[in-house]
């Protein structure tokens, strides 16, 4: 609030927030996300709006908005109300992300019960699990397009309803073909839930921290499923996977209906108003650079976590329980490291490049250290550090993609998340085959080298030819600081 002031009134009575100094490179990865929080603080009803010229925010109807401005902001009662609304939206976003995360791991938590009920072998149950993963990965970009077109509320409702309905049908009877089809449908619905959740988190006005909390909730749900589904199996039997997934989807559905507004997103509104030329996300090279970071830090960590227990048993010669607990720390740590990454990005936006490079190098070294084989007490520490390295860039990458393409923010998230999930779908069986074939050390070295690939094409810096948004001049850049937004761009707030 101290950085805000009431600027000169425009002819229409608008007053301006102080412009935030422009930054360049990944060091300012959260610049626009901070600006979003400031717009919320001064009473912007459209928390997800982005600075594109002189945009006027809608009036706040609350009478207390006229009772006094605090250094250019609104009264404290209104600010508290806006924060409460943002918290409810963030909760809805977390439930949507949790629906996707839970479905990713729930089937694997009760493999034995599913195999016995459906009369399938374990590899066949793996095919049943992959039915979800494949559709979930391939539906990311279409889901982003749907969210951009119809809004987070409608897309989130559709996604949660699809997941709940699919699992409700699957729980009727143990029919293999029906279960496979329902898992595939649930993958599409979960993709809608995840992208809609990311967009709802963006619209909550909680900035980078909100994105980190959203990502942590999705990871936490996946970890919780591994614990809750087997426990629920004592009462529900083989249906525990489907019933628990459907119940969480229903909770997300209720939260979206009650907390997420039925508003057309900014990108769809701008397209309708014809405010500029629309450019394909697929031609935005900077998004692919962001996708490389996310694909390695998230996708690579998931692939490794699937086989880390087996690698530790064979290479470090530890017990199965010790190996399983250590391997689980890779993903469990991201529950904390993702929100922490959002907090650090908000507090120290100038250090984004260092954090990204440090995370990639640290992750690569931790993976490579898995070949050491001793001492055993170091294995859990390596997994924890790897989880921290994989979680810190999450909030910054998502917020950067959303702020870079405010006209297609959900589509940008879908494109980035698609790459990570494709790495999971392709990398998991490849690493498993290498470990099973006795090429464990070689597979680990290759995995460590993959962590360094994004260093070749780090996001950020001056846009330049082929680096900025298609059709943008190098002077304009992006809203996130991956190429700075022009300092003349300001957001206007209606004078009460």
C-alpha positions in Angstrom: 0.0 0.0 0.0 2.9 2.4 0.6 3.8 2.2 -3.0 0.4 3.4 -4.2 -0.8 6.9 -4.6 -3.7 8.7 -6.1 -2.6 10.1 -9.4 -4.1 12.9 -11.4 -7.7 12.5 -12.3 -8.4 11.8 -16.0 -11.2 13.7 -17.8 -13.6 10.9 -16.9 -12.8 11.2 -13.2 -10.5 8.1 -13.2 -7.5 8.1 -10.9 -4.3 6.1 -11.6 -2.3 3.8 -9.5 1.4 4.5 -9.5 3.1 2.6 -12.2 5.4 -0.2 -11.1 8.9 0.1 -12.4 9.5 -2.1 -15.5 11.8 -5.0 -15.2 13.3 -7.3 -17.7 14.3 -10.9 -17.8 13.3 -13.8 -15.6 14.5 -11.7 -12.7 11.1 -9.9 -12.8 9.1 -13.1 -13.3 6.5 -12.0 -10.8 6.4 -8.3 -11.7 2.9 -8.3 -13.1 1.6 -10.7 -10.4 2.6 -8.1 -7.8 0.9 -5.4 -9.8 -2.3 -7.5 -9.7 -2.2 -7.6 -5.9 -1.8 -3.8 -5.9 -4.8 -3.4 -8.1 -6.8 -5.5 -5.7 -5.6 -3.4 -2.8 -6.9 -0.2 -4.4 -10.3 -1.8 -5.0 -10.1 -3.3 -8.5 -13.1 -5.6 -8.8 -11.5 -7.4 -11.7 -8.5 -8.9 -9.9 -7.3 -10.7 -13.0 -7.1 -7.6 -15.2 -3.8 -6.8 -16.7 -2.2 -3.5 -17.6 -2.9 -3.0 -21.2 -3.1 0.7 -21.8 -5.6 2.7 -19.8 -8.1 0.2 -18.6 -10.8 1.3 -16.2 -11.8 -1.1 -13.5 -15.5 -1.4 -12.6 -16.9 0.5 -9.6 -17.1 -1.1 -6.2 -20.7 -1.0 -5.0 -19.8 -1.3 -1.3 -20.7 2.0 0.4 -17.6 1.7 2.6 -15.5 2.3 -0.5 -16.4 6.0 -0.1 -15.5 6.3 3.5 -11.8 6.9 3.0 -8.8 6.0 0.9 -5.7 4.8 2.7 -2.7 6.2 0.9 -4.4 5.7 -2.4 -6.1 2.4 -1.4 -9.7 1.7 -0.3 -10.9 1.4 3.3 -9.7 -1.5 5.4 -13.1 -3.1 5.5 -13.3 -3.3 1.7 -9.8 -4.6 1.5 -10.7 -7.3 4.0 -13.8 -8.2 2.0 -11.8 -8.5 -1.2 -9.2 -10.7 0.5 -12.0 -13.0 1.8 -13.4 -13.3 -1.7 -9.9 -14.0 -3.0 -9.4 -16.7 -0.4 -12.7 -18.5 -1.4 -11.7 -18.4 -5.0 -8.3 -19.8 -4.1 -9.9 -22.6 -2.1 -12.0 -23.5 -5.1 -8.9 -23.4 -7.3 -7.1 -25.8 -4.9 -10.0 -28.2 -4.9 -10.0 -28.3 -8.7 -6.3 -28.8 -8.7 -6.7 -31.5 -6.0 -9.2 -33.3 -8.1 -6.7 -33.7 -10.9 -3.8 -34.6 -8.5 -5.9 -37.2 -6.7 -7.0 -38.9 -9.9 -3.4 -39.1 -11.1 -2.4 -41.4 -8.2 -5.6 -42.9 -6.8 -5.6 -45.9 -9.2 -2.0 -46.7 -8.3 -2.8 -46.7 -4.6 -5.0 -49.8 -4.9 -3.4 -51.7 -7.7 -3.9 -55.1 -6.0 -7.6 -54.6 -5.2 -8.3 -53.4 -8.8 -6.4 -56.3 -10.3 -8.3 -58.8 -8.2 -11.7 -57.2 -8.8 -11.3 -56.8 -12.6 -9.4 -60.1 -13.0 -6.4 -58.2 -14.6 -2.7 -58.6 -14.3 -0.6 -55.8 -12.9 0.6 -54.7 -16.3 -3.0 -54.6 -17.5 -3.9 -52.4 -14.5 -1.0 -50.2 -15.6 -2.8 -49.8 -19.0 -6.0 -48.8 -17.0 -3.9 -46.2 -15.2 -2.4 -44.9 -18.4 -5.8 -44.3 -20.0 -6.1 -41.3 -17.6 -2.6 -40.0 -18.1 -2.8 -40.0 -21.9 -6.0 -38.1 -22.1 -5.0 -35.8 -19.3 -1.8 -34.8 -21.1 -3.3 -34.4 -24.5 -6.3 -32.4 -23.3 -4.3 -29.7 -21.6 -4.1 -27.3 -24.5 -7.8 -27.8 -25.6 -8.7 -27.2 -21.9 -6.8 -24.0 -21.9 -8.7 -22.8 -25.0 -12.0 -23.8 -23.3 -11.2 -21.8 -20.2 -10.2 -18.8 -22.2 -13.4 -18.9 -24.2 -15.9 -19.8 -21.5 -14.3 -18.8 -18.3 -12.9 -20.7 -15.3 -16.3 -21.2 -13.7 -18.0 -22.9 -16.6 -14.9 -24.9 -17.5 -14.4 -25.9 -13.9 -18.0 -27.0 -13.5 -17.8 -29.1 -16.7 -14.5 -30.7 -15.7 -15.6 -31.5 -12.1 -18.9 -32.9 -13.4 -17.1 -35.1 -15.9 -14.8 -36.5 -13.3 -17.6 -37.2 -10.8 -19.9 -38.7 -13.4 -17.1 -40.9 -14.9 -16.1 -42.4 -11.6 -19.7 -42.8 -10.5 -20.3 -45.0 -13.5 -17.0 -46.9 -13.0 -18.1 -47.8 -9.4 -21.3 -49.6 -10.5 -19.6 -52.9 -11.4 -16.1 -54.2 -12.1 -16.2 -54.1 -15.9 -12.8 -53.6 -17.4 -13.9 -51.9 -20.6 -16.2 -49.5 -18.7 -13.4 -48.6 -16.3 -11.0 -47.9 -19.1 -13.4 -45.6 -20.8 -14.3 -43.8 -17.6 -10.7 -43.3 -16.8 -10.1 -41.7 -20.2 -13.1 -39.4 -19.8 -11.9 -38.5 -16.3 -8.6 -37.5 -17.7 -10.3 -34.9 -20.0 -12.3 -33.6 -17.1 -9.3 -33.5 -14.8 -7.4 -31.4 -17.4 -10.3 -28.9 -17.4 -10.2 -28.9 -13.6 -6.5 -28.2 -13.5 -6.4 -25.4 -16.0 -9.6 -23.8 -14.7 -8.1 -24.0 -11.2 -4.9 -22.3 -12.3 -7.0 -19.5 -13.9 -9.2 -19.2 -10.7 -6.0 -18.9 -8.6 -4.9 -16.1 -10.9 -8.2 -14.3 -10.6 -8.1 -14.6 -6.8 -5.7 -11.7 -6.5 -3.3 -13.6 -4.3 -0.5 -13.4 -6.9 2.5 -15.7 -7.0 1.8 -17.0 -3.5 -1.7 -18.1 -4.6 -0.2 -19.9 -7.6 2.2 -21.7 -5.3 -0.6 -22.7 -2.9 -2.6 -24.0 -5.8 0.3 -26.1 -7.1 1.0 -27.3 -3.5 -2.6 -28.4 -3.1 -2.5 -30.4 -6.3 0.6 -32.2 -5.2 -0.8 -32.7 -1.7 -3.9 -34.3 -3.1 -1.8 -36.8 -5.1 0.1 -37.7 -1.9 -3.0 -37.9 0.2 -4.6 -40.3 -2.2 -1.8 -42.8 -1.7 -2.7 -42.8 2.0 -6.5 -42.4 2.0 -7.5 -44.7 -0.8 -6.1 -47.9 0.8 -7.7 -46.9 4.1 -11.0 -46.3 2.4 -10.6 -49.7 0.8 -11.4 -51.4 4.1 -15.0 -50.1 3.8 -15.4 -49.6 0.1 -13.3 -52.4 -1.4 -12.2 -52.0 -5.0 -14.6 -49.0 -5.3 -12.5 -46.9 -3.0 -10.5 -45.4 -5.9 -13.5 -44.4 -7.9 -15.7 -43.2 -4.9 -13.0 -41.0 -3.3 -12.2 -39.4 -6.6 -15.8 -38.7 -7.3 -16.4 -37.2 -3.9 -13.4 -34.8 -4.2 -14.7 -33.8 -7.7 -18.1 -33.0 -6.2 -16.5 -30.9 -3.5 -14.7 -29.0 -6.2 -17.9 -28.5 -8.2 -19.7 -27.0 -5.2 -16.7 -24.7 -4.4 -16.6 -23.4 -8.0 -20.3 -22.7 -8.1 -20.2 -20.8 -4.8 -16.9 -18.9 -5.2 -15.9 -18.4 -8.8 -17.8 -15.7 -10.6 -19.5 -16.4 -13.9 -17.5 -13.8 -15.9 -16.0 -13.9 -19.3 -12.2 -13.8 -19.0 -10.3 -10.8 -20.3 -8.9 -12.7 -23.3 -12.4 -13.6 -24.6 -13.6 -10.1 -23.9 -10.8 -8.5 -25.8 -11.3 -10.9 -28.7 -15.0 -9.9 -28.8 -14.2 -6.2 -28.7 -11.6 -6.6 -31.4 -8.9 -4.7 -29.5 -6.0 -6.3 -31.3 -4.8 -9.2 -33.5 -4.9 -12.6 -31.9 -1.8 -14.7 -32.2 -1.4 -18.4 -31.8 0.1 -19.7 -28.6 1.9 -22.3 -30.6 4.1 -19.6 -32.2 5.1 -18.0 -28.9 8.7 -19.2 -28.4 8.9 -17.8 -24.9 6.1 -20.1 -23.7 8.2 -23.1 -24.9 11.1 -21.9 -22.8 8.9 -21.7 -19.8 7.5 -25.1 -20.7 11.0 -26.6 -20.7 11.6 -25.4 -17.1 8.2 -26.9 -16.0 8.6 -30.1 -18.0 12.0 -30.8 -16.3 11.2 -29.6 -12.8 7.7 -31.1 -12.5 7.6 -33.8 -15.2 11.2 -35.0 -14.5 10.6 -35.2 -10.7 7.4 -37.2 -11.1 9.2 -39.7 -13.5 12.0 -40.1 -11.1 9.8 -40.4 -8.0 8.0 -43.4 -9.7 11.2 -45.4 -9.8 13.2 -43.8 -7.0 12.3 -46.5 -4.5 13.6 -49.3 -6.8 16.7 -47.3 -7.6 17.5 -46.7 -3.9 17.0 -50.4 -3.1 19.3 -51.6 -5.9 21.9 -48.8 -5.8 21.9 -47.9 -2.1 21.0 -51.4 -0.8 18.5 -50.1 1.7 15.3 -51.7 2.9 12.1 -51.4 0.9 10.4 -49.3 3.6 13.3 -46.9 3.9 13.5 -46.6 0.1 9.7 -46.0 -0.3 9.7 -43.3 2.4 12.7 -41.5 0.9 11.3 -41.6 -2.6 8.0 -40.2 -1.4 9.8 -37.1 -0.1 10.4 -35.9 -3.7 6.8 -35.0 -4.3 5.8 -34.4 -0.7 8.3 -31.7 -0.4 6.8 -29.8 -3.3 3.7 -29.2 -1.0 5.9 -26.7 0.8 8.4 -25.6 -1.9 5.7 -24.5 -4.4 4.1 -21.9 -2.1 7.6 -21.0 -0.9 8.6 -20.3 -4.4 5.6 -18.0 -4.9 6.4 -16.2 -1.7 10.1 -15.7 -2.6 9.2 -14.6 -6.1 6.9 -12.0 -4.7 9.3 -10.7 -2.1 12.5 -10.9 -4.3 11.3 -10.5 -7.9 14.8 -9.5 -9.0 16.3 -12.9 -8.2 14.1 -15.0 -10.4 16.9 -15.9 -12.8 19.2 -17.0 -10.0 16.5 -19.2 -8.5 15.6 -20.8 -11.8 19.3 -21.6 -12.7 20.0 -22.7 -9.1 16.9 -25.0 -9.1 18.0 -26.7 -12.4 21.6 -27.1 -11.3 20.7 -28.4 -7.9 18.1 -30.8 -9.3 20.7 -32.2 -11.8 23.3 -32.7 -9.1 20.8 -34.4 -6.8 19.8 -36.8 -9.5 23.4 -37.5 -10.4 24.2 -38.1 -6.7 21.8 -41.1 -6.7 24.5 -43.1 -8.3 26.7 -42.7 -5.2 25.1 -45.5 -3.3 26.3 -44.4 0.1 25.9 -43.4 2.9 22.3 -44.5 3.2 21.4 -41.6 5.5 22.1 -39.1 2.6 19.3 -40.6 0.4 16.4 -38.9 2.2 18.3 -35.6 2.2 18.9 -35.9 -1.6 15.2 -36.5 -2.1 14.2 -33.5 0.0 16.6 -31.2 -1.8 15.3 -32.5 -5.1 11.8 -31.8 -4.1 12.7 -28.2 -3.1 14.5 -27.7 -6.5 11.5 -29.1 -8.4 8.9 -27.0 -6.6 10.4 -23.5 -6.4 10.0 -22.5 -10.0 6.4 -23.7 -10.3 4.6 -20.4 -9.2 6.9 -18.2 -11.2 6.5 -20.2 -14.4 2.7 -20.3 -14.3 2.4 -16.7 -13.3 4.9 -15.7 -16.0 2.9 -17.6 -18.7 -0.4 -16.1 -17.6 1.0 -12.5 -17.5 2.8 -13.0 -20.8 -0.3 -13.9 -22.6 -3.2 -12.2 -20.7 -5.4 -12.7 -23.8 -4.9 -16.4 -23.6 -3.7 -17.0 -20.0 -5.4 -20.4 -19.5 -4.2 -21.6 -22.9 -0.6 -20.6 -22.0 -0.9 -22.7 -18.8 -2.4 -25.6 -20.7 0.5 -25.5 -23.2 3.1 -25.5 -20.4 1.4 -28.2 -18.4 1.0 -30.4 -21.5 4.7 -30.6 -22.0 5.3 -31.7 -18.4 2.6 -34.4 -18.6 4.0 -35.7 -21.9 7.3 -36.1 -20.2 5.6 -38.1 -17.5 3.7 -40.3 -20.0 6.8 -41.0 -22.1 9.6 -40.8 -19.5 8.0 -43.1 -16.9 8.1 -46.3 -19.0 11.4 -45.5 -20.5 13.1 -45.0 -17.1 11.4 -48.1 -15.8 12.6 -50.2 -18.8 16.2 -48.9 -18.3 16.2 -49.8 -14.6 14.7 -53.2 -15.2 17.3 -53.9 -17.9 20.2 -53.2 -15.6 21.0 -49.7 -17.0 20.3 -47.9 -13.8 23.5 -45.8 -13.6 23.2 -44.8 -17.3 19.5 -43.9 -16.9 20.4 -41.7 -13.8 23.1 -39.9 -15.7 20.8 -39.2 -18.6 18.1 -38.0 -16.3 20.6 -35.6 -14.6 21.6 -34.3 -18.1 18.0 -33.6 -18.9 17.7 -31.3 -16.0 20.3 -29.0 -17.6 18.5 -28.7 -21.0 16.4 -25.6 -20.0 19.7 -23.8 -19.2 20.3 -23.7 -22.9 17.1 -21.8 -23.6 16.3 -19.9 -20.4 13.2 -17.7 -20.6 13.5 -14.0 -20.3 15.7 -11.3 -21.6 14.8 -8.8 -24.3 12.1 -10.2 -26.5 13.9 -9.7 -29.8 13.0 -11.6 -33.0 11.4 -14.9 -32.2 11.5 -14.3 -28.5 8.7 -11.9 -27.8 5.1 -12.4 -28.3 4.3 -12.8 -32.0 3.7 -9.4 -33.5 5.2 -7.4 -30.6 8.0 -5.0 -31.0 11.1 -5.5 -28.8 10.3 -2.4 -26.9 7.0 -3.8 -25.7 7.9 -7.2 -24.3 5.6 -8.9 -21.9 3.8 -8.1 -18.8 5.9 -10.4 -16.6 9.3 -8.9 -17.1 10.2 -11.5 -19.7 10.8 -8.5 -21.8 9.4 -5.6 -19.9 6.1 -3.9 -20.3 6.3 -0.3 -21.3 6.4 2.0 -18.2 3.5 4.1 -19.6 1.0 1.3 -19.1 -1.2 2.0 -16.1 -4.3 0.6 -14.6 -7.1 3.1 -13.8 -9.4 3.0 -10.8 -12.8 4.7 -10.8 -12.8 7.6 -8.2 -15.6 6.7 -5.7 
